[in-house]
Amino acid sequence: MNDSSKTRRHLVRLLALGLASPLLAQAQSAWPTKPVRIVVPFAAGGTTDILARALAPELQKAFGQPFVVDNKPGGGGNTGAAEVAKSAPDGYTLLMGTVGTHAINPALYPKMPYDHVKDFAPVTLVAGVPNVLVVNPAFAQKYNLNTVEDLAKAARANPGKFNMASSGNGTSIHLAGELFKTMTGTFMVHVPYRGSGPALIDLMGGSMDLMFDNLPSAMPHIKSGKLKPLAVTSATRSAALPELPTVEEAGGKALKGYEASSWFGLLAPAGTPNDIVQRVQQETAKALGTAALKERLQSQGAIPSGNTPAEFAKLIAAETAKWAKVVKASGAKVD
């Protein structure tokens, strides 16, 4: 090969290398080219579903493709989370994970269908949410329940007679109730549902007595008078219901230090390109920072976040350690 041929080949190689970088960037920025699925591991009507459906249209506007909410209830959130863990890491399947799927369940279930750390790439915390202790109004009238302390006394006097609904085994709604039972020395029958939506229907209908529901899903029924709120489960009062005391405030000495809040965040299958993870986090943070969505969520009792993937990963690690202690203390287990 003569010198001129070598030079031509070298120039072609340089040209190819020069074009490769823009082409790669174009391929990355092309995502998404089809609809993106947000798996909600609970039935419609609960806070996980409410947050996903509030966020999906904003992401659709940002990326120009539909973001479709897909409810996959079962196993205290494990069914839907496991499906996402096994999905292709291409950015087209996301999970609206919860404190249950990514902090409580690993301690509660002897066998998990996924590794909550290794199988996922944290994207961003969407919102933190206090739970609220709500009771059926007729049930409250029957037992003259106006405070948390009233409920504790009535439950001690009627062991096993009260039904406590939840959105599923291992959810913060379930564990908030188990923590209450442990601290007050009461026994109430736990009845798990496939999400807050169906549990609330039975609670309002009278076949269930009480529930430690996430505030956003309970809020409309509190405002309508179909449910009677006794207290929020957070360490401080909620700005959405400032007149409502915390469980600690209203529960007397037995409930000193009681706190059990929830959180919800987007996760992708492990191995999802970092470029996609970062873009989804950034657009989610932008959406949560807009006045309209921020005010909408805050009015329902949610506290919007939009933190970085690294910050969300740290939260998951801290919450896993915290809830493992709560599960151990409560003695709760799910086979």
C-alpha positions, 0 to 999 in steps of 0.5 A: 500500500502506497503512502497516498492510499494510507493517507486516504484510509486514515482520513476515512477512519478519522471521518468515521470517528468524527461522525460516530459521536454525533450519531451516538448522541442522536441515538440516545436523544431519540428515546423515547420513540414509542410509549413508556409504561409506568407500572403501578403495583397496586389497584387503581384509586390509591396514592401510588396510582394517583401520583403516577396518573398526575405525573404521566401527562407531564412526562408525555408533554416533555418527551412527546410520547405517551406515558401509560399507567399500568396497574399490576396489583398483588403480593403487597406490591411485589407482583408489579415490582417483580415484573419491572425488575425482569423487564428490558432495561431500555427505558420503556418500563418504569415502576412507581415504587413505594416504601413497601416495595423498596423498604418494608417488603424485604424484611417482611417476606421470607422470599422476595421475587426481586432484589430491591437494590440490585434489580433496580436503578433509582430515578427519583423520589416523587413524593413523601406522604403522611398516612392518616388514621380514618374510621367509618363514621358509624363505627366511630359513633357506635364506640364513641371514638373521637380521638386516637386514645379513644380508639386504643381504649376501645380496641383493648376492651374488644380484642379481635372485634375491630377490622383494620383494612390495608392496601396489602401486606407489607405496605406502610398502611399495613405496618402503620397499623401493626406499629399502632397495635404493638405500641398500644397492646391491642389486637385488631384483625388485619385485612389486606386488599390489592390497593387502597381503592378497594379497601376504601370502598369497603371502609366507607361501606361499613364492612371495614372499621378503620385504616391507616391510609395514605393521605392523598387517597383518603382526602376526598372521602374525609372532605365529603364526610364519608370517613372520619379522620382521627390523626396523621401518622407523621412526626408533625402535622400535615399542612393539608389538614393542619387542625388534625393532630398526629397519632403521637399528640392524640394517643397518650403515653403509649404512642410516644414517638409513633411515626410511620409515613410513606413515600413513592418514587420512580425506578427503572430496571437495573442496567437502564442507560444512565442518560435515560435515567437522568433525563427522566429525573430532570423532567420529573423534577421540573414537573413537580416544581411547576406551580400547578402540579405542586399545589395539586399534590400539596392540597392532597397531602403529598410533599413533592420531591424530584431528588437525584438518583443518588439521593433517592438511593440513599433514602432507600438504604436508610428506609430499609434499615428503619423498617427492618427494625419496625417489622422485627418489633411488630413481629409481622410476617407474610408467608 
